[in-house]
């Protein structure tokens, strides 16, 4: 049953990541200069009372065409949507593998001593196969005293 849950998570988390990346693409695209400028030109065209920025004034004085700017901004936004989806798939896959795949710990039958972290807890003594068998020789009289 656990294998099916892990398999389902490894499939669903990248799909969910792709969906989230696709939704985040247009928002992230607004950080690009061309998309920002196109949005600003749209706002200024819709509301003539809005104060113009240096970027929009420079665009208008250079004789730039709004349609070309909008087409370039649309192309940039598409690239961000594709890149966001790819990043979402990658993040979802990494998260799924980290949580379900690589976090498994193996069960040890015999305790392995880590001398750097040894606290003398005697766990190694209790699980040692030599110590479980018991003493093979009778104790010496000197050791008993």
Backbone as JSON, one array per atom type, in Angstrom:
{
  "sequence": "XXXXXXXXXXXXXXXXXXXXXXXXXXXXXXXXXXXXXXXXXXXXXXXXXXXXXXXXXXXXXXXXXXXXXXXXXXXXXXXXXXXXXXXXXXXXXXXXXXXXXXXXXXXXXXXXXXXXXXXXXXXXXXXXXXXXXXXXXXXXXXXXX",
  "N": [[0.82, -1.2, 0.0], [1.96, 1.22, 0.78], [3.8, 1.61, -1.25], [2.19, 2.3, -3.41], [1.18, 4.74, -2.58], [3.51, 6.25, -2.51], [4.25, 6.11, -5.23], [2.06, 7.41, -6.34], [2.4, 9.94, -5.19], [4.86, 10.67, -6.32], [4.08, 11.01, -8.9], [1.94, 12.86, -8.75], [2.88, 15.16, -7.35], [4.86, 16.44, -9.09], [3.06, 17.14, -11.15], [1.31, 18.86, -9.82], [3.18, 20.8, -9.17], [3.84, 21.71, -11.74], [1.43, 22.86, -12.48], [1.23, 24.91, -10.56], [3.52, 26.36, -11.24], [2.8, 27.17, -13.79], [0.7, 28.88, -13.22], [2.12, 30.8, -11.83], [3.75, 31.87, -13.74], [2.84, 34.2, -15.4], [2.81, 36.13, -13.36], [5.45, 36.18, -12.49], [6.59, 37.02, -14.84], [6.19, 39.7, -14.92], [8.35, 40.89, -13.81], [10.14, 41.19, -15.81], [11.57, 43.54, -18.02], [10.33, 44.28, -20.5], [7.7, 43.3, -20.3], [6.85, 44.68, -18.06], [6.98, 47.31, -19.03], [5.1, 47.18, -21.11], [2.75, 46.7, -19.64], [2.66, 49.09, -18.2], [2.35, 50.98, -20.26], [-0.15, 50.17, -21.2], [-1.72, 50.8, -18.94], [-1.37, 53.61, -18.83], [-2.48, 54.33, -21.26], [-5.11, 53.6, -20.91], [-5.87, 55.22, -18.76], [-5.58, 58.42, -19.02], [-4.95, 60.4, -17.18], [-3.07, 59.44, -15.52], [0.18, 59.65, -14.22], [3.07, 59.78, -16.23], [5.83, 57.53, -16.53], [9.45, 57.52, -16.52], [10.34, 55.48, -18.2], [8.12, 54.9, -19.85], [7.79, 57.38, -21.08], [10.22, 57.58, -22.48], [9.9, 55.43, -24.23], [7.73, 56.31, -25.77], [8.81, 58.68, -26.92], [10.81, 57.68, -28.5], [9.46, 56.62, -30.54], [8.28, 54.1, -30.53], [6.19, 51.3, -31.37], [3.08, 50.4, -30.04], [1.78, 47.97, -30.55], [3.85, 46.26, -31.36], [5.32, 46.22, -28.99], [3.46, 45.03, -27.25], [3.24, 42.5, -28.46], [5.86, 41.53, -28.12], [5.96, 41.48, -25.33], [4.01, 39.59, -24.83], [5.21, 37.31, -25.91], [7.4, 37.04, -24.19], [6.03, 36.55, -21.83], [4.86, 34.07, -22.42], [7.16, 32.49, -22.52], [7.93, 32.63, -19.84], [5.78, 31.29, -18.68], [6.14, 28.69, -19.68], [8.72, 28.16, -18.68], [8.17, 28.43, -15.94], [6.42, 26.3, -15.57], [8.12, 24.14, -16.13], [10.01, 24.5, -14.08], [8.32, 24.09, -11.9], [7.63, 21.37, -12.23], [10.14, 20.21, -11.85], [10.72, 21.04, -9.18], [8.58, 19.79, -7.82], [9.14, 17.09, -8.33], [11.66, 16.8, -7.13], [10.96, 17.36, -4.48], [9.15, 15.26, -3.97], [10.81, 13.0, -4.28], [12.69, 13.54, -2.3], [11.2, 13.48, 0.05], [9.85, 10.98, 0.02], [11.54, 9.11, -1.21], [14.36, 9.29, -0.64], [14.52, 9.5, 2.07], [14.39, 7.19, 3.44], [15.4, 4.99, 5.98], [17.7, 2.48, 6.64], [17.21, -0.59, 8.3], [19.15, -1.76, 10.88], [20.71, -4.74, 11.71], [22.84, -5.3, 13.31], [24.48, -3.17, 15.46], [26.45, -0.52, 14.36], [29.48, 0.86, 15.19], [30.1, 4.23, 15.7], [32.82, 5.83, 16.14], [33.47, 8.5, 16.48], [31.2, 9.68, 17.51], [30.68, 8.25, 19.78], [29.24, 7.52, 22.88], [29.52, 5.76, 24.88], [27.3, 4.08, 25.43], [26.65, 1.45, 25.41], [25.14, 0.15, 23.52], [26.3, -1.1, 21.37], [27.52, -3.19, 22.63], [25.39, -4.76, 23.55], [24.28, -5.66, 21.18], [26.23, -7.06, 19.94], [27.36, -9.93, 18.28], [29.26, -11.67, 19.4], [29.09, -11.15, 22.11], [26.5, -11.94, 22.69], [26.58, -14.65, 22.52], [27.7, -15.43, 24.84], [30.09, -16.08, 27.5], [32.89, -17.99, 26.5], [34.88, -19.22, 27.84], [35.6, -20.33, 31.11], [35.48, -18.02, 33.89], [38.46, -16.56, 35.2], [40.08, -17.14, 38.33], [41.34, -14.94, 39.32], [40.02, -12.81, 38.1], [37.53, -12.98, 39.26], [37.82, -12.08, 41.81]],
  "CA": [[0.0, 0.0, 0.0], [2.84, 2.38, 0.85], [4.41, 1.8, -2.56], [1.23, 2.99, -4.26], [1.13, 6.13, -2.13], [4.75, 6.88, -2.97], [4.15, 6.25, -6.67], [1.07, 8.46, -6.59], [3.01, 11.22, -4.82], [5.91, 10.98, -7.29], [3.4, 11.46, -10.12], [1.07, 14.02, -8.51], [3.61, 16.36, -6.94], [5.34, 17.2, -10.25], [1.92, 17.72, -11.87], [0.89, 20.02, -9.04], [4.22, 21.82, -9.34], [3.69, 22.29, -13.08], [0.25, 23.73, -12.43], [1.59, 26.1, -9.79], [4.47, 27.13, -12.06], [2.05, 27.77, -14.9], [-0.02, 30.02, -12.66], [3.08, 31.81, -11.39], [4.46, 32.41, -14.9], [2.51, 35.59, -15.7], [3.19, 37.01, -12.25], [6.91, 36.32, -12.54], [6.95, 37.72, -16.07], [6.1, 41.14, -14.69], [9.67, 41.38, -13.43], [10.88, 41.45, -17.05], [11.41, 44.94, -18.41], [9.39, 44.44, -21.61], [6.34, 43.07, -19.8], [6.55, 45.81, -17.18], [6.73, 48.48, -19.86], [3.82, 46.98, -21.8], [1.69, 46.93, -18.65], [2.62, 50.52, -17.88], [1.78, 51.67, -21.42], [-1.59, 49.86, -21.18], [-2.34, 51.61, -17.88], [-1.36, 55.02, -19.21], [-3.42, 54.5, -22.38], [-6.47, 53.47, -20.37], [-6.12, 56.33, -17.85], [-4.68, 59.51, -19.44], [-4.57, 61.27, -16.06], [-1.99, 58.78, -14.8], [1.48, 60.27, -14.49], [3.96, 58.95, -17.04], [7.13, 57.22, -15.95], [10.57, 57.78, -17.43], [10.4, 54.42, -19.19], [7.05, 55.06, -20.84], [8.1, 58.59, -21.84], [11.3, 57.24, -23.41], [9.34, 54.57, -25.27], [6.91, 57.13, -26.68], [9.63, 59.63, -27.67], [11.61, 56.95, -29.5], [8.58, 56.23, -31.64], [7.97, 52.68, -30.47], [4.79, 50.94, -31.64], [2.48, 49.66, -28.94], [1.48, 46.59, -30.96], [5.1, 45.5, -31.3], [5.64, 46.04, -27.58], [2.53, 44.05, -26.69], [3.6, 41.19, -29.0], [7.09, 41.12, -27.46], [5.61, 41.17, -23.94], [3.27, 38.33, -24.85], [6.19, 36.24, -26.13], [8.16, 36.89, -22.94], [5.13, 35.92, -20.85], [4.76, 32.64, -22.78], [8.4, 31.84, -22.08], [7.87, 32.51, -18.39], [4.82, 30.24, -18.35], [6.8, 27.41, -19.97], [9.79, 28.01, -17.69], [7.56, 28.21, -14.63], [5.92, 24.92, -15.54], [9.28, 23.24, -16.02], [10.55, 24.64, -12.72], [7.37, 23.45, -10.99], [7.79, 19.92, -12.35], [11.4, 19.85, -11.21], [10.58, 21.2, -7.73], [7.69, 18.74, -7.34], [9.85, 15.81, -8.39], [12.69, 16.82, -6.08], [10.28, 17.26, -3.18], [8.61, 13.91, -3.82], [11.91, 12.06, -4.06], [13.33, 13.81, -1.01], [10.34, 13.06, 1.16], [9.47, 9.57, -0.02], [12.53, 8.21, -1.75], [15.68, 9.32, -0.05], [14.45, 9.58, 3.53], [14.28, 5.87, 4.06], [16.56, 4.56, 6.75], [17.77, 1.02, 6.65], [17.2, -1.18, 9.63], [20.39, -2.47, 11.14], [20.62, -5.9, 12.6], [23.93, -5.17, 14.25], [24.84, -1.77, 15.61], [27.79, -0.17, 13.88], [30.05, 1.87, 16.08], [30.64, 5.48, 15.17], [33.76, 6.18, 17.2], [33.47, 9.94, 16.71], [30.01, 10.06, 18.28], [30.47, 7.24, 20.83], [28.97, 8.02, 24.22], [29.64, 4.61, 25.76], [25.95, 3.72, 25.85], [26.64, -0.01, 25.43], [24.28, -0.44, 22.5], [27.11, -2.0, 20.57], [27.8, -4.37, 23.46], [24.19, -5.59, 23.61], [23.96, -6.24, 19.88], [27.41, -7.76, 19.42], [27.13, -11.38, 18.23], [30.17, -12.36, 20.3], [28.62, -11.0, 23.48], [25.24, -12.67, 22.84], [26.87, -16.08, 22.67], [28.09, -15.68, 26.22], [31.52, -16.37, 27.63], [33.27, -19.32, 26.04], [35.82, -19.77, 28.8], [35.22, -20.02, 32.5], [36.23, -16.88, 34.4], [39.64, -16.87, 36.03], [39.89, -16.86, 39.75], [41.83, -13.58, 39.58], [38.99, -11.88, 37.64], [36.37, -13.05, 40.15], [38.1, -11.38, 43.07]],
  "C": [[0.86, 1.26, 0.0], [3.49, 2.66, -0.5], [3.48, 2.57, -3.49], [1.11, 4.46, -3.87], [2.37, 6.88, -2.61], [4.7, 7.1, -4.47], [3.16, 7.35, -7.04], [1.65, 9.83, -6.28], [4.07, 11.63, -5.83], [5.29, 11.45, -8.61], [2.65, 12.76, -9.87], [1.83, 15.28, -8.12], [4.23, 17.11, -8.11], [4.21, 17.82, -11.07], [1.41, 18.95, -11.15], [1.91, 21.15, -9.15], [4.14, 22.49, -10.7], [2.51, 23.25, -13.12], [0.56, 25.03, -11.69], [2.56, 26.99, -10.56], [3.8, 27.82, -13.22], [1.27, 28.98, -14.41], [0.92, 31.16, -12.26], [3.8, 32.48, -12.55], [4.12, 33.85, -15.23], [2.89, 36.58, -14.6], [4.69, 37.25, -12.27], [7.36, 37.09, -13.77], [6.92, 39.23, -15.88], [7.44, 41.73, -14.22], [10.54, 41.69, -14.66], [10.56, 42.87, -17.53], [10.35, 45.13, -19.5], [7.95, 44.28, -21.14], [5.93, 44.22, -18.88], [6.2, 47.05, -18.0], [5.41, 48.36, -20.61], [2.64, 47.2, -20.86], [1.54, 48.41, -18.33], [2.01, 51.32, -19.04], [0.28, 51.42, -21.49], [-2.32, 50.71, -20.13], [-2.43, 53.09, -18.27], [-2.3, 55.3, -20.37], [-4.85, 54.47, -21.86], [-6.83, 54.66, -19.48], [-5.16, 57.47, -18.19], [-4.25, 60.43, -18.3], [-3.41, 60.68, -15.26], [-0.66, 59.4, -15.2], [2.38, 59.29, -15.24], [5.29, 58.73, -16.32], [8.22, 57.56, -16.96], [10.63, 56.74, -18.54], [9.34, 54.6, -20.27], [7.27, 56.32, -21.69], [9.19, 58.31, -22.87], [10.78, 56.36, -24.54], [8.54, 55.39, -26.28], [7.76, 58.09, -27.51], [10.5, 58.94, -28.72], [10.76, 56.46, -30.65], [8.26, 54.74, -31.67], [6.49, 52.41, -30.72], [4.28, 50.08, -30.5], [2.22, 48.21, -29.32], [2.72, 45.71, -30.92], [5.51, 45.22, -29.85], [4.75, 44.99, -26.94], [2.85, 42.63, -27.18], [4.87, 40.66, -28.32], [6.81, 40.73, -26.01], [4.86, 39.85, -23.86], [4.22, 37.14, -25.05], [7.01, 35.98, -24.87], [7.3, 36.18, -21.9], [4.95, 34.44, -21.14], [6.01, 31.88, -22.33], [8.43, 31.66, -20.56], [6.89, 31.43, -17.97], [5.45, 28.86, -18.58], [7.91, 27.14, -18.95], [9.26, 27.76, -16.29], [7.01, 26.81, -14.49], [7.06, 23.93, -15.38], [9.9, 23.3, -14.62], [9.63, 23.98, -11.71], [7.46, 21.94, -11.04], [9.06, 19.48, -11.63], [11.29, 19.94, -9.69], [9.67, 20.12, -7.14], [8.37, 17.39, -7.31], [10.92, 15.74, -7.3], [12.06, 16.67, -4.71], [9.76, 15.85, -2.95], [9.72, 12.9, -3.55], [12.58, 12.29, -2.72], [12.49, 13.29, 0.13], [10.12, 11.56, 1.17], [10.57, 8.63, -0.46], [13.82, 8.15, -0.98], [15.67, 9.37, 1.46], [14.29, 8.23, 4.2], [15.55, 5.55, 4.82], [16.55, 3.04, 6.77], [17.82, 0.53, 8.08], [18.47, -2.0, 9.8], [20.14, -3.64, 12.07], [21.69, -5.81, 13.69], [24.34, -3.71, 14.28], [26.27, -1.56, 15.14], [28.31, 0.99, 14.7], [30.54, 3.06, 15.28], [31.54, 6.04, 16.27], [33.78, 7.68, 17.47], [32.31, 10.38, 17.59], [29.74, 9.11, 19.44], [30.31, 7.91, 22.19], [29.07, 6.92, 25.28], [28.29, 4.19, 26.31], [25.74, 2.21, 25.92], [25.66, -0.62, 24.45], [25.06, -1.43, 21.64], [27.4, -3.29, 21.34], [26.6, -5.32, 23.46], [23.87, -6.26, 22.27], [25.12, -7.0, 19.26], [27.16, -9.26, 19.41], [28.07, -12.16, 19.15], [29.67, -12.3, 21.73], [27.31, -11.75, 23.71], [25.49, -14.15, 23.08], [27.26, -16.42, 24.1], [29.56, -16.01, 26.3], [31.81, -17.81, 27.21], [34.24, -19.98, 27.01], [35.34, -19.46, 30.21], [36.05, -18.86, 33.01], [37.41, -17.34, 35.24], [39.36, -16.5, 37.47], [40.35, -15.44, 40.08], [40.78, -12.55, 39.19], [37.79, -11.86, 38.58], [36.59, -12.24, 41.41], [38.07, -9.92, 42.95]]
}
